[in-house]
Structures are given as structure tokens and as C-alpha cells.
Amino acid sequence: MKKFSKLKIVVGLAYLLMVTLVVVSFFYYGINSFLDLDFLKNNKDKIFNFRDENFILISIVYFLSSVIWVFLLGFATPLIIIAGFAFGAIWGSVLSVISFAVGASLLYTFANHFFKESVHEHLASKFLSLKNHFNENEFSYFFFIRVIPGIPFAVKNIMPVLFDMKLKNFFFATLLGELVPTAIAVSIIAGFAEVIENSEKLNLNAFYSPKIYLPLIGLGLMVLITNYLKKKYFRK
């Protein structure tokens, strides 16, 4: 038991160190600037040419990077921007949703083994009241939690540690729950990417494109529906 406890401490510290290094690198080296709109517009020809010439390679790199990013508590927004810009609505959504589900499942499994006490210490007061709902049907309830906005992406990935959720249910609830919001977000970015690729200027006329305004309408409807469900079934 002592050896296992020491192992948990070492693995936990190593994990936290990796998370810290990734976050520091992301901001210190200006990696986030690659997601800046001006950078994308000024380098669009190089970006799109590289994408077209190396589509399979960057698909694989994106998938693996997304899995690792989510596993390291990364947030989904930069991945969605990259996916919509590089792969378009359909392929970008497929890659994102599957990689999110895989990365989240790895994080959940890891947290359940090495950070269970810490998760209970920091999240139990906020989410332990949901235990009865999870006991009734953990898949359905967690599916709705994934769809309903308001809970940070990383928190959703480790919160089920409180309820000893089955990994299979976690994976498929994440896969299906993130499908619609991710597809809508990726489609919006893909619409803007197409406008950037085919024109020199990005202005309000871009919103007249059905590839942009239709996903935006879908986003609005999703927000209305999820807010209704949140008020009706998740008041506590």
C-alpha cells in the first residue's frame, strides 16, 4: 500500500508538471497567436496549401494532439478553431468529437486512479447532490450534463469520479453529448474559414452565408433547449 501511495504521488506530480508546462508553453511562446484572426487571414494561402498537401498527416497529428490536450485538462475552444479551419465542418466534427471522447475517457480513468481523493475534496460539495440521479441512470444524466452549458469542459471530464461511473457509459455519453455542440461550433468556424479562403476581406456580409448563419441558428436553438432542460430537470 505504501509503495502504491508513493507511486500515486509521483505519477500525480508528474502529471501536474506536464499540465503546467503545456499551459506555460501555450502562452509564453505565443502558440495562441496562431489562432488569431489576423494571423489566419495574412497566412491563409500558406495554411490552406499546407493543409491540402498534407491532409492525412495533419488529421492524424490533430487527432493525437487533441487526445493529449484533453487528457492534460485542455479546453476545447482552440481545438474547435483548428478543426473548423483545417478540416471543414464534417471531417473536423468527426475528428474532434472522437478525440474529445478518447481524451476525456483517458483523463477520467487517470483521475479515478490517482486523484480520486482530490476530486472528492474539491468537487464533492458542488456535485455530490447529483448522486441519486446518477444512481438512477448514469448514462442519460451524464449525457444531459455534457449537453447543457455552464460546466467547464475539464470539470465535466473528472466530475464522474465522484460517482464511480462506468467507463463505457462515460465514453458513449461524452461522444453523443459533445456531438451536437461540437458539430455546431466546428461548422461555424468552417464557414468563416471558407469565407477567408475565397475572399480577401472578412466583414458582416459573411453572416449571409448559409454555412455560417445556419449553424448560428442551430447554436441559438441549442442554447434555448438546453436552458429549458436545465431549468426543468437541473434546478438544484
HUJO-V685324 format. One record per pair of residues at least 12 apart in sequence whose ideal C-beta (glycine too) atoms are under 7 Angstrom apart, sorted by the first residue. I is the first residue (numbers start at 0). J is the second residue. If there is no record, write none. Layout:
BEGIN
I	J
I	J
END
This chain:
BEGIN
7	113
10	113
11	113
11	114
17	71
18	71
18	72
21	71
34	77
34	80
39	84
39	195
40	195
40	201
43	195
43	196
47	196
50	85
57	85
58	86
58	94
61	81
61	82
61	85
61	94
62	94
62	98
65	78
65	95
65	98
65	99
65	102
66	98
66	101
66	102
66	105
67	102
68	102
69	99
69	102
69	103
69	106
70	102
70	105
70	106
72	153
74	152
74	153
75	99
75	152
78	95
79	95
79	181
79	184
79	185
79	188
80	188
82	94
82	95
82	185
83	185
83	187
83	188
83	189
83	192
84	188
84	192
87	189
88	185
88	186
88	189
91	185
91	189
92	181
92	182
92	185
95	181
95	185
96	174
96	177
96	178
96	181
99	173
99	177
99	181
100	170
100	173
100	174
100	177
103	156
103	173
104	166
104	169
104	170
104	173
106	156
106	157
107	156
107	157
107	159
107	160
107	169
108	166
110	157
110	160
111	160
115	160
118	157
118	160
118	161
119	161
122	158
122	161
123	161
126	158
126	161
127	161
128	235
130	162
133	162
133	164
137	162
137	164
137	168
138	168
138	172
141	159
141	164
141	169
141	172
142	172
142	175
142	176
143	228
145	172
145	173
145	176
145	177
146	176
146	179
146	180
146	225
147	225
147	228
147	229
147	233
148	225
179	221
180	221
183	214
183	217
183	218
183	221
186	214
187	211
187	214
187	215
189	210
190	208
190	210
190	211
190	214
191	205
191	211
193	210
194	208
END
